[in-house]
Amino acid sequence: MDATTTSVIVDSLTRSIVEHRLQPGEKLVEQKLADQFGVSRTLVRQALYRLSQNRLIRIEPARGAFVAAPSVEESKQVFEVRRMLEAGMTRAFMAQASAAHFDELQQHMALERAALAKDDVAARTELLGNFHVRMAQLMGNTVLAHLLMDLISRSALITLMYQSNNQACHSHDEHQHIVDAIRANNEALALDLMDRHLRHVEQALTFHPPLKTTA
């Protein structure tokens, strides 16, 4: 097994899902992907299996692989887990945050602003999600960073299916308020802002009825 090549396929397909270039319910054809990446169908199949473990795609016997279409209940559970996980992350980040950490976060915020100003949908989608991952990375906690990457990828699918309008600018402003509260060493405010931020993202979703998928 070529782990490096498989990882490239996994990362590329994950990015396509997060950036909404692949739609919920869309079929992923092994031969087409093999031709696209210049690899064997065996490597494609391995990549699809890994994505299915991350719940980004579903594999159906005799039908093939499809981009996942999370249910309403699963969607709510994803955000519930994120609120629990990111509350702990915020506390841990505040306990070890340095001036260098804040400089890194402000650089990330500048990238978010630039993507919003250019109306670069793909870039802003990735950057707004990666804000949360960046905090874990700055702490040096790779396990937490990977957990968040998986959850945020699933969140991207959920927002594609259920989001009623564009919340990008609002999310960026809330990120900045969180950074400001952490810099001010106001733990109670930082925790409240993070919780409210994630609840706002969830509240912007319209669960009844969900958007139709192609499956």
C-alpha positions as CSV (number, residue, x, y, z in Angstrom):
1,M,0.0,0.0,0.0
2,D,1.3,3.4,-1.0
3,A,0.4,5.4,2.1
4,T,1.7,8.7,0.7
5,T,-0.4,8.5,-2.5
6,T,-3.4,7.3,-0.6
7,S,-3.1,10.3,1.8
8,V,-2.9,12.7,-1.2
9,I,-6.2,11.3,-2.6
10,V,-7.8,11.5,0.9
11,D,-6.6,15.1,1.4
12,S,-7.7,16.2,-2.1
13,L,-11.2,14.7,-1.8
14,T,-11.6,16.1,1.8
15,R,-10.7,19.5,0.5
16,S,-13.2,19.1,-2.3
17,I,-15.9,18.2,0.2
18,V,-15.0,21.0,2.6
19,E,-15.0,23.6,-0.2
20,H,-18.3,22.3,-1.5
21,R,-17.0,21.2,-4.9
22,L,-18.4,17.8,-4.1
23,Q,-22.1,17.7,-3.1
24,P,-23.8,15.5,-0.5
25,G,-25.0,12.3,-2.2
26,E,-22.7,12.7,-5.2
27,K,-21.4,9.4,-6.5
28,L,-17.6,8.9,-6.5
29,V,-16.6,6.7,-9.5
30,E,-13.4,4.7,-8.8
31,Q,-12.2,4.6,-12.4
32,K,-12.8,8.3,-12.9
33,L,-10.8,9.1,-9.7
34,A,-8.0,6.7,-10.7
35,D,-7.7,8.5,-14.0
36,Q,-7.8,11.9,-12.3
37,F,-5.0,11.0,-9.9
38,G,-3.0,8.7,-12.2
39,V,-3.2,5.8,-9.8
40,S,-4.7,2.3,-9.6
41,R,-8.3,1.7,-8.6
42,T,-6.8,-0.2,-5.6
43,L,-5.3,3.0,-4.2
44,V,-8.5,4.9,-4.9
45,R,-10.5,2.2,-3.0
46,Q,-8.1,2.5,0.0
47,A,-8.6,6.2,0.0
48,L,-12.4,5.9,-0.1
49,Y,-12.3,3.4,2.7
50,R,-10.4,5.9,4.9
51,L,-12.9,8.6,4.0
52,S,-15.7,6.3,5.0
53,Q,-14.1,5.8,8.4
54,N,-14.2,9.6,8.8
55,R,-17.9,9.6,7.9
56,L,-17.2,11.9,4.9
57,I,-18.4,9.3,2.4
58,R,-20.6,6.2,2.6
59,I,-19.9,3.0,0.8
60,E,-22.9,1.0,-0.3
61,P,-22.5,-2.7,-1.5
62,A,-23.1,-3.1,-5.2
63,R,-23.7,0.7,-5.6
64,G,-20.4,2.3,-4.8
65,A,-19.2,5.3,-2.8
66,F,-21.2,8.5,-2.2
67,V,-20.4,11.8,-0.5
68,A,-22.1,11.5,2.9
69,A,-25.5,13.2,3.6
70,P,-25.7,13.7,7.4
71,S,-29.1,13.3,9.0
72,V,-30.5,16.0,11.2
73,E,-29.8,14.0,14.4
74,E,-26.2,13.4,13.3
75,S,-25.8,17.0,12.4
76,K,-26.9,18.1,15.9
77,Q,-24.6,15.6,17.5
78,V,-21.6,16.9,15.6
79,F,-22.1,20.4,16.9
80,E,-22.8,19.1,20.4
81,V,-19.4,17.3,20.4
82,R,-17.7,20.3,19.0
83,R,-19.0,22.5,21.8
84,M,-17.8,20.1,24.5
85,L,-14.4,19.6,22.8
86,E,-13.7,23.2,22.0
87,A,-14.6,24.5,25.5
88,G,-11.8,22.3,26.8
89,M,-9.5,23.4,24.1
90,T,-10.2,27.1,24.8
91,R,-9.3,26.6,28.5
92,A,-6.1,24.7,27.6
93,F,-5.1,27.3,25.0
94,M,-5.5,30.1,27.5
95,A,-3.3,28.3,30.0
96,Q,-0.3,28.3,27.7
97,A,-1.0,31.1,25.2
98,S,2.1,33.2,24.4
99,A,2.6,36.4,22.4
100,A,3.8,34.2,19.5
101,H,0.5,32.3,19.7
102,F,-1.5,35.5,19.4
103,D,0.7,36.7,16.5
104,E,-0.1,33.4,14.7
105,L,-3.8,33.8,15.3
106,Q,-3.8,37.4,14.1
107,Q,-2.0,36.3,10.9
108,H,-4.8,33.7,10.4
109,M,-7.4,36.4,11.0
110,A,-5.8,38.5,8.4
111,L,-6.1,35.7,5.9
112,E,-9.8,35.3,6.8
113,R,-10.3,39.0,6.1
114,A,-8.5,38.8,2.8
115,A,-10.6,35.9,1.6
116,L,-13.8,37.6,2.6
117,A,-12.7,40.8,0.9
118,K,-12.0,38.9,-2.3
119,D,-15.3,36.9,-2.0
120,D,-13.1,33.8,-2.3
121,V,-15.6,31.2,-1.2
122,A,-13.2,28.2,-1.3
123,A,-10.5,30.0,0.7
124,R,-12.8,31.5,3.3
125,T,-14.6,28.2,3.9
126,E,-11.3,26.5,4.6
127,L,-9.9,29.3,6.7
128,L,-13.0,29.7,8.8
129,G,-12.9,26.0,9.7
130,N,-9.2,26.0,10.2
131,F,-9.3,28.8,12.8
132,H,-10.4,26.1,15.3
133,V,-7.8,23.6,14.1
134,R,-5.1,26.3,14.3
135,M,-5.6,26.8,18.0
136,A,-5.0,23.0,18.6
137,Q,-1.9,23.1,16.4
138,L,-0.4,26.1,18.3
139,M,-0.8,24.1,21.5
140,G,1.2,21.3,19.8
141,N,-1.8,18.8,20.3
142,T,-1.8,16.9,17.0
143,V,-4.5,14.4,18.3
144,L,-6.9,17.3,19.0
145,A,-6.0,19.0,15.7
146,H,-6.9,15.8,13.8
147,L,-10.1,15.3,15.7
148,L,-11.2,18.8,15.0
149,M,-10.3,18.5,11.3
150,D,-12.5,15.5,11.0
151,L,-15.4,17.2,12.9
152,I,-15.0,20.4,10.9
153,S,-15.0,18.5,7.6
154,R,-18.3,16.9,8.7
155,S,-19.6,20.3,9.7
156,A,-18.8,21.6,6.2
157,L,-21.1,18.9,4.7
158,I,-23.8,19.8,7.2
159,T,-23.7,23.5,6.4
160,L,-23.8,22.7,2.7
161,M,-27.0,20.7,3.2
162,Y,-28.8,22.8,5.8
163,Q,-27.4,26.3,5.9
164,S,-30.0,28.9,4.9
165,N,-27.7,31.9,4.3
166,N,-24.1,33.0,4.3
167,Q,-22.7,33.4,7.8
168,A,-19.1,33.9,6.7
169,C,-18.6,37.5,7.8
170,H,-20.4,36.9,11.1
171,S,-18.2,33.9,11.8
172,H,-15.0,35.9,11.2
173,D,-16.2,38.6,13.6
174,E,-16.9,36.0,16.2
175,H,-13.4,34.5,15.8
176,Q,-11.9,37.9,16.4
177,H,-14.0,38.4,19.5
178,I,-12.8,35.0,20.8
179,V,-9.1,36.0,20.2
180,D,-9.6,39.3,21.9
181,A,-11.2,37.6,25.0
182,I,-8.3,35.1,25.2
183,R,-5.7,37.9,24.9
184,A,-7.5,39.8,27.7
185,N,-7.2,36.5,29.8
186,N,-11.0,36.6,30.3
187,E,-11.7,32.8,30.5
188,A,-15.4,33.1,31.2
189,L,-16.0,35.5,28.3
190,A,-13.8,33.4,25.9
191,L,-15.7,30.2,26.8
192,D,-19.1,31.9,26.4
193,L,-18.0,33.4,23.0
194,M,-16.8,30.1,21.7
195,D,-20.0,28.3,22.8
196,R,-22.2,31.1,21.3
197,H,-20.2,31.0,18.1
198,L,-20.8,27.3,17.5
199,R,-24.5,27.6,18.5
200,H,-24.9,30.5,16.0
201,V,-23.5,28.3,13.2
202,E,-25.9,25.5,14.2
203,Q,-28.8,28.0,14.6
204,A,-28.2,29.3,11.0
205,L,-29.1,25.8,9.7
206,T,-32.5,25.0,8.4
207,F,-33.3,21.4,9.3
208,H,-36.9,21.3,7.9
209,P,-36.8,20.4,5.2
210,P,-33.1,19.5,4.3
211,L,-31.8,20.2,0.8
212,K,-32.2,17.4,-1.6
213,T,-29.2,15.4,-2.5
214,T,-28.3,13.6,-5.7
215,A,-28.5,10.1,-4.2
